Amino acid sequence: MTAWLSFLVVFLCSWSLRDLVVEACTCVPIHPQDAFCNSDIVIRAKVVGKKLMKDGPFGTMRYTVKQMKMYRGFQIMPHVQYIYTEASESLCGVKLEVNKYQYLITGRVYEGKVYTGLCNWYEKWDRLTLSQRKGLNHRYHLGCGCKIRPCYYLPCFATSKNECIWTDMLSNFGHSGYQAKHYACIKRVEGYCSWYRGWAPPDKTIINATDP
C-alpha cells in the first residue's frame, strides 16, 4: 500500500507539473513593427536541418538555416547559420519544418547564438502581406522611434505625438489584425507618428484612434 501511495503521489505531481508547463507559454500581442524593432536579428531563411541539443531541462532545438536576406542585425551577426529555440512548445519553443518553407524569423542574440520562440515574430514567408514585406525592407525601421500602444476597449487616445493606437485587439489578436497586416507607424517630418499604408498619406484631421 505504501508503494502504491508513493506511486500515486508521484504520478499526480507529475501530471500537475505537466499541466502547469503546458500552460506556461503566454505571449503579449505585439505589432510586427515592434517585433522588428525589438529584435536583434530579423532574417528571411529556409530551414535545412535540425538537431536536438541536450542543454536545458527539455533540451534545445538547433535549426540549421540557409539565410536568404537579413533585414536587421548586420552589426551584430551579418550571417546566421543556426537558430536556437526551446524543444518544448510549452516553453515557447518554435516548430519549423525542414526543407519545405522560407520563414521570416526574428530573434535575440545571447552569447553569440540567435534564439527565437513563440513570443517572437515568425511566419512562413508566403503568408506575409505586401505591406509587411515593405515594412521589413524599409518602413518598420522608420518607425522604431514611435510607440505602438494597444487598445483593448474604446475609447483609446494617443497621449503623446509619438504614439499610434493599435486597435486590432478590439476584433482580432496579434499579427492577424488588419493594422498588423497592412500598416506601419512611422514618424513624419512634422515630428509626430501616424499610421501609414503606402498608397495614400493619412488624413491629419482623423483622430489617431480611428486611423486606420
C-alpha positions as CSV (number, residue, x, y, z in Angstrom):
1,M,0.0,0.0,0.0
2,T,2.8,2.3,0.8
3,A,4.5,1.7,-2.5
4,W,1.2,2.3,-4.3
5,L,0.6,5.6,-2.5
6,S,4.1,6.7,-3.3
7,F,3.5,6.0,-7.0
8,L,0.1,7.8,-6.9
9,V,1.7,10.9,-5.3
10,V,4.5,10.9,-7.9
11,F,2.0,10.4,-10.7
12,L,-0.3,13.2,-9.6
13,C,2.6,15.6,-9.0
14,S,4.0,14.8,-12.5
15,W,0.6,15.3,-14.0
16,S,0.1,18.6,-12.3
17,L,3.6,19.8,-13.3
18,R,2.9,18.8,-16.9
19,D,-0.3,20.8,-17.0
20,L,1.5,23.7,-15.5
21,V,4.2,23.6,-18.1
22,V,1.8,23.2,-21.0
23,E,0.1,26.4,-20.0
24,A,3.3,28.2,-19.2
25,C,3.8,29.9,-22.6
26,T,1.8,33.1,-22.7
27,C,2.7,36.0,-25.0
28,V,1.5,39.6,-25.1
29,P,0.2,40.6,-28.5
30,I,2.8,42.6,-30.4
31,H,2.6,44.5,-33.7
32,P,5.1,43.3,-36.4
33,Q,6.8,46.6,-36.4
34,D,7.5,46.4,-32.6
35,A,8.7,42.8,-33.1
36,F,11.1,44.0,-35.8
37,C,12.4,47.0,-33.8
38,N,12.8,45.0,-30.6
39,S,14.7,42.1,-32.2
40,D,18.5,41.8,-32.6
41,I,18.1,39.7,-35.7
42,V,15.5,39.7,-38.5
43,I,16.1,37.3,-41.4
44,R,14.4,35.5,-44.2
45,A,15.6,31.9,-44.2
46,K,15.0,28.3,-45.2
47,V,15.4,25.6,-42.6
48,V,17.8,22.9,-44.0
49,G,18.4,20.8,-40.8
50,K,17.7,20.4,-37.1
51,K,19.3,18.8,-34.1
52,L,18.1,18.3,-30.6
53,M,20.7,19.7,-28.1
54,K,20.8,18.3,-24.6
55,D,21.1,21.6,-22.7
56,G,18.2,22.7,-20.6
57,P,15.5,20.5,-18.8
58,F,13.7,19.6,-22.1
59,G,16.5,20.2,-24.5
60,T,17.1,22.9,-27.1
61,M,16.3,22.6,-30.8
62,R,19.0,23.9,-33.1
63,Y,17.8,24.6,-36.6
64,T,20.3,25.0,-39.4
65,V,19.2,27.7,-41.8
66,K,20.1,29.0,-45.2
67,Q,19.9,32.8,-44.9
68,M,18.2,34.4,-47.8
69,K,18.2,38.0,-46.6
70,M,18.9,40.0,-43.4
71,Y,16.7,42.9,-42.5
72,R,18.1,43.7,-39.1
73,G,21.3,42.8,-37.2
74,F,24.1,43.4,-39.7
75,Q,26.3,44.9,-37.0
76,I,25.7,42.1,-34.5
77,M,25.8,39.0,-36.7
78,P,26.0,39.6,-40.5
79,H,25.3,35.9,-41.3
80,V,23.1,33.5,-39.4
81,Q,23.7,29.7,-39.6
82,Y,21.8,28.4,-36.6
83,I,18.6,29.4,-34.9
84,Y,18.0,28.1,-31.3
85,T,14.7,27.6,-29.6
86,E,13.3,25.6,-26.7
87,A,12.5,22.0,-27.7
88,S,9.2,22.1,-25.9
89,E,6.3,24.3,-27.2
90,S,5.1,24.6,-23.7
91,L,8.2,26.6,-23.0
92,C,7.6,28.7,-26.1
93,G,9.7,26.6,-28.5
94,V,9.1,27.1,-32.2
95,K,8.5,24.2,-34.6
96,L,9.9,24.9,-38.0
97,E,9.7,22.4,-41.0
98,V,12.9,21.3,-42.7
99,N,13.3,21.8,-46.5
100,K,9.8,23.0,-47.0
101,Y,9.3,26.7,-46.5
102,Q,11.1,30.0,-46.3
103,Y,10.4,31.8,-43.0
104,L,10.6,35.3,-41.6
105,I,12.3,34.8,-38.3
106,T,13.0,37.4,-35.6
107,G,15.1,36.7,-32.5
108,R,17.6,37.9,-29.9
109,V,21.3,37.2,-29.7
110,Y,22.7,35.7,-26.4
111,E,26.3,34.6,-26.0
112,G,26.8,34.6,-29.8
113,K,23.7,32.5,-30.5
114,V,20.3,33.5,-32.1
115,Y,17.3,32.5,-30.1
116,T,13.6,32.7,-31.1
117,G,10.3,31.5,-29.6
118,L,6.6,31.7,-29.9
119,C,6.6,35.2,-28.5
120,N,8.9,36.4,-31.3
121,W,7.5,37.1,-34.7
122,Y,8.0,34.2,-37.1
123,E,5.9,33.3,-40.1
124,K,6.0,31.4,-43.4
125,W,7.3,33.9,-45.9
126,D,4.4,33.4,-48.4
127,R,1.9,34.3,-45.7
128,L,3.3,37.8,-45.2
129,T,1.3,40.6,-46.8
130,L,2.9,43.0,-49.3
131,S,2.8,45.7,-46.7
132,Q,4.6,43.6,-44.2
133,R,7.3,42.8,-46.7
134,K,7.7,46.5,-47.5
135,G,7.8,47.1,-43.7
136,L,10.7,44.7,-43.3
137,N,12.6,46.4,-46.2
138,H,12.2,50.0,-45.1
139,R,9.1,51.2,-43.3
140,Y,9.4,49.5,-39.9
141,H,12.9,50.9,-39.5
142,L,11.5,54.4,-39.9
143,G,9.1,53.8,-37.0
144,C,11.4,52.4,-34.4
145,G,11.3,55.7,-32.6
146,C,7.5,55.6,-32.5
147,K,5.4,53.8,-29.9
148,I,2.5,51.5,-30.8
149,R,0.0,51.4,-28.0
150,P,-2.5,48.5,-27.9
151,C,-6.2,49.4,-27.5
152,Y,-8.3,46.7,-25.9
153,Y,-11.5,48.7,-25.5
154,L,-12.8,52.1,-26.7
155,P,-12.3,55.0,-26.3
156,C,-8.5,55.0,-26.9
157,F,-6.4,58.1,-27.3
158,A,-2.8,58.9,-28.1
159,T,-1.1,60.5,-25.1
160,S,1.9,61.9,-27.0
161,K,2.8,62.8,-30.5
162,N,5.0,59.7,-31.0
163,E,2.1,57.2,-30.3
164,C,0.0,55.2,-32.8
165,I,-3.1,53.5,-31.3
166,W,-3.3,49.8,-32.3
167,T,-6.9,48.7,-32.4
168,D,-6.6,45.2,-33.8
169,M,-7.3,43.7,-30.3
170,L,-10.9,45.0,-30.5
171,S,-11.7,42.3,-33.0
172,N,-8.6,40.3,-33.6
173,F,-5.5,39.2,-31.8
174,G,-1.8,40.0,-32.5
175,H,-0.4,39.5,-36.0
176,S,-3.8,38.5,-37.6
177,G,-5.3,42.0,-37.4
178,Y,-5.8,44.5,-40.2
179,Q,-3.4,47.1,-38.9
180,A,-0.7,44.5,-38.2
181,K,-1.0,43.2,-41.7
182,H,-1.2,46.4,-43.7
183,Y,0.1,49.4,-41.7
184,A,3.3,50.8,-40.2
185,C,3.6,53.5,-37.6
186,I,6.2,56.0,-38.9
187,K,7.5,59.4,-37.9
188,R,6.5,62.3,-40.1
189,V,8.7,65.3,-41.0
190,E,6.4,67.3,-38.7
191,G,7.7,65.2,-35.8
192,Y,4.6,63.1,-34.9
193,C,3.9,59.4,-35.6
194,S,1.0,58.1,-37.5
195,W,-0.2,55.0,-39.3
196,Y,1.0,54.7,-42.9
197,R,-0.1,52.1,-45.6
198,G,1.7,53.5,-48.6
199,W,-1.0,54.1,-51.1
200,A,-2.0,57.5,-49.7
201,P,-1.0,59.7,-46.8
202,P,-3.3,59.6,-43.8
203,D,-5.8,62.4,-43.2
204,K,-4.4,64.6,-40.5
205,T,-7.9,65.5,-39.4
206,I,-8.7,61.9,-38.4
207,I,-8.2,61.0,-34.8
208,N,-5.3,58.6,-34.3
209,A,-7.5,56.0,-32.6
210,T,-9.6,55.6,-35.8
211,D,-6.8,55.8,-38.4
212,P,-6.9,53.4,-40.0
